[in-house]
Amino acid sequence: MARAATTADAFNAVAEPVRRDILDALADTERSVGEVVDALGLGQPQASKHLRVLREVGLVDVRDEGRRRLYRTNAQALRPIHEWVSRYERQWNERFDAVDTVLEELKESES
């Protein structure tokens, strides 16, 4: 089966670790391509390529400010990823709670 294009959807786009790093860099603030390059130690062409993919799937928005283009995350577009991961987060929390219960029982039995 052929692999889906990285621009097909948000899930494919974030499968690339560099794109996840870019999203992390944009999580709290807008940044220009140059600022992304500096923050992550990427080459400018590489950063531009990844930002283009993220923009095409809607995970980042861009606005012009004079001669600069500022990128920021699009939280609404990240929602499907959050909802998918949240299902697993609930499972992890339930398992951690079960481990905590067993540990507490062991502590009590040792006392």
C-alpha positions in Angstrom: 0.0 0.0 0.0 1.4 3.4 -1.0 2.2 5.8 1.8 -0.1 8.9 2.0 1.4 12.2 1.1 2.6 14.3 4.0 0.2 17.0 3.0 -2.8 14.7 3.1 -3.8 15.5 6.7 -2.5 16.6 10.1 -1.6 13.1 11.2 0.7 12.5 8.3 2.3 16.0 8.6 3.2 15.5 12.3 4.7 12.1 11.6 7.9 14.0 10.7 9.8 14.8 13.9 11.1 18.1 12.6 7.6 19.3 12.0 6.7 18.4 15.6 9.7 20.4 16.7 8.5 23.4 14.6 5.0 23.1 16.2 6.7 23.1 19.6 8.7 26.2 18.7 5.5 27.9 17.6 3.4 26.8 20.5 3.7 29.9 22.6 4.6 32.6 20.1 4.7 33.6 16.5 8.0 33.3 14.7 9.5 34.1 11.4 11.3 31.5 9.3 14.6 32.9 10.5 13.5 32.6 14.1 12.5 29.0 13.5 15.9 28.3 11.9 17.7 29.9 14.8 15.6 28.1 17.5 15.9 24.6 15.9 19.3 24.9 14.1 17.7 24.1 10.8 18.7 25.3 7.3 16.4 28.0 5.9 15.3 25.8 3.0 14.5 22.9 5.2 12.5 25.1 7.7 10.6 26.7 4.8 9.8 23.3 3.3 8.4 22.0 6.6 6.5 25.2 7.3 4.9 24.9 3.9 3.6 21.4 4.6 2.3 22.5 8.0 0.6 25.4 6.4 -1.0 23.3 3.6 -2.6 21.0 6.1 -3.7 23.9 8.2 -1.6 23.3 11.3 0.0 26.7 11.1 -1.2 30.0 9.9 0.9 32.8 8.4 0.5 36.5 8.3 2.6 39.2 6.7 4.1 41.9 8.8 6.0 44.2 6.5 8.6 42.1 4.7 8.4 39.3 7.3 6.0 36.3 7.3 5.1 35.2 10.8 3.9 31.7 11.6 1.8 30.5 14.5 0.0 27.3 15.3 -3.6 26.8 14.5 -5.0 25.2 17.6 -8.3 24.3 16.0 -6.5 22.2 13.3 -4.7 20.4 16.1 -7.9 19.4 17.8 -8.3 16.0 15.9 -4.8 15.0 17.0 -5.6 16.0 20.6 -8.8 14.1 20.6 -7.2 11.0 19.3 -4.3 11.1 21.8 -6.7 11.9 24.7 -8.3 8.5 24.3 -5.0 6.9 25.0 -4.2 9.3 27.8 -7.2 8.1 29.7 -6.0 4.5 29.3 -2.5 5.5 30.6 -4.0 7.4 33.5 -6.1 4.4 34.5 -3.1 2.1 34.4 -1.0 4.5 36.4 -3.8 4.8 39.0 -3.9 1.0 39.2 -0.1 0.9 39.8 -0.4 3.6 42.5 -3.1 1.5 44.2 -0.9 -1.6 44.1 2.1 0.4 45.5 -0.1 1.8 48.3 -1.3 -1.7 49.2 2.3 -3.0 49.3 3.4 -0.1 51.5 0.5 -0.8 53.9 1.3 -4.6 54.0 4.9 -3.8 54.9 3.8 -1.7 57.8 
